[in-house]
Amino acid sequence: MNKKILFLVCGIVALGCQKNNPEEQLKHLTGYWEIDKVEVSKDSTINYKVNPTVDYIEFDGKNGFRKKLNPRFDGTYITNDDREEVLAKIEDDSLRLYYKTPYDSWKETVINAEEDKFSIINRDDKIYYYKKFTPLLADENEEEN
C-alpha cells in the first residue's frame, strides 16, 4: 500500500514539474495573445472583456520580439514598426524574459505557460494572465469551409 501512495505522489510531482519546465514554457510563447486579466494586488484584479490590442510574440531559440497589433474585423491587423526585443533566460529554475527598447529595459518572469494561456509577473509585482487570441471571424470562416 505504501508503495502505491509513493508512486502516486511521485507521479503528481512529475506532472507538476512538466507544467513549469522553463524549456517547455518557452515553446508555448510564440503566437497571438490577449490579456485576460491583471492581478494588480492580492485584493484587486482587472478583467478584460475586449482588448483593443493583441500581443504577437515570436521566439527563435532564446531571442525573440513582441509587437502590439490592432485586430480588425476582417481578420487582418494594423501595426507599426515598433517592437520590443526579448531575450529568454532560464534562471533559478524559472523562465525570465528580458525586454529592451530604445527607451527602456525590464524583466518579467513566466509563472506558467501552456498552449492556450500563460501568466507572467512584472517588475511592479503585477501578474498578467494571457489567453490565446482568436479573431472574431475565425469561427465564421471555419463554418463556411
N, C-alpha and C positions, 0 to 999 in steps of 0.2 A: 504494500500500500504506500509506504513512504517513497519508494522509487517512482511510482506513478505521479505523486504530488511533485517530486523534484523534477521529473520530466516535464510536467505541465508548466511549472514555474520557469524552467529554462526556455521552453518554447515561447512563452509570453514575453520574456525578456528579449529573446532573439528577434521576435516580430517588432517589438518596440524599438530596438536598435536600428532595424532596417528602415523604419519610417523616418528616423532622424539622422540617417547616414548622410554626411555633408556631400559626398560624391554623388549620391543618388539625388539629393535635393537640387544640385546644380543642373542635372539633366532635365529637370521639370520646369526650369525658369524661362526658357525660350518660348515666347508666344505673346499673345494679346491678352492683357489683363485689365480688369477694372476693380476699383476699390469697392469692397462690400461694406466694411465698417472700419472705424478707427477707435481704438480704446485709448482715450486721452488720459484717463486715470482709472483707478480701480472702481470708482463710482460714476464715471462718465464715459459713455460710448456714443459715437455719432454713426448713425446708419445711413447708407447711401442708397436711395431708391433708383435714381437716374444719375448717370455720370456724363458730363459734357466732354470729358477726355478719357482716352484709353491709353495705357502704357504699353508700348511694344518693347519687349526685352529680347535681346539676342546674344547668345554666347557662342564663341568658337574657342573651345578649350576654356582657359581661365579668363580670357579677355572678352569683353562684350560692350554693349551700349544699351541705353534706354532712351526712347523717344516718346514724346507726348503726341498723340494723334486725336483729331476730332472726327468721330464717325459720322457718316452721312446716311440718310435713309436708303440710298441706292446701293449700300454695301461698300462704298469707297471711303477714303479718309482724306482729310485736309491736314497737312503737316507743313513743317518748315525744315530748315537745315540744322536746327538746334538739336543737340543730343548730348547725353551725359555718358562719358566713358566710364566703364565699370571694370574693375579687376576683382575676381573672386579668389579668396584665400581661405584655406582651412586653418583655423587657429583655435586651440583649446577645444578640439572636437566639435567646433561649430563652423558653419559657413558664414564668412564675413564678406560683404560687398563694399568695395571702396570706390566711391564715385569721385569724378573730377570734371569740372567745367572751367572755363577761363575765369570764373568769378568766385568759385568756392570748391571745397573738397570736404567729404564727410564719409562716415562709415555706418552701415546698417548690418544687423545680424539676422540671419534667417532662423526663424523659430521652427518652422515646418514648411515643407514643400512637397506637394503631390501633383498629380497630373492635372487636376482641375481647380486647385486652390493652393495658396501659400500665405504665410504670415511673416512679417519682419518687425523688428524693434529698431527704432532710430535713436539718434543721439539725445533726443528730448524724452526718451522713455515712452514714446507713443507706439502702440502696436497697430500696424496696418494689416488688415485682412483683405486679401485679393481673391477674386474668383475669375475663372476663365471668361473672357469676353465672348459673347455670342451676338453677331449682328442681328438687328431686328428682322431683316428679310431672310435670314438663313432658313428658318422653318418653312416659309412660303416657297422658297426656291426648291427645297428638298421635296415638298409635296407635289410640285409640278413635274418632277422627273419620274 
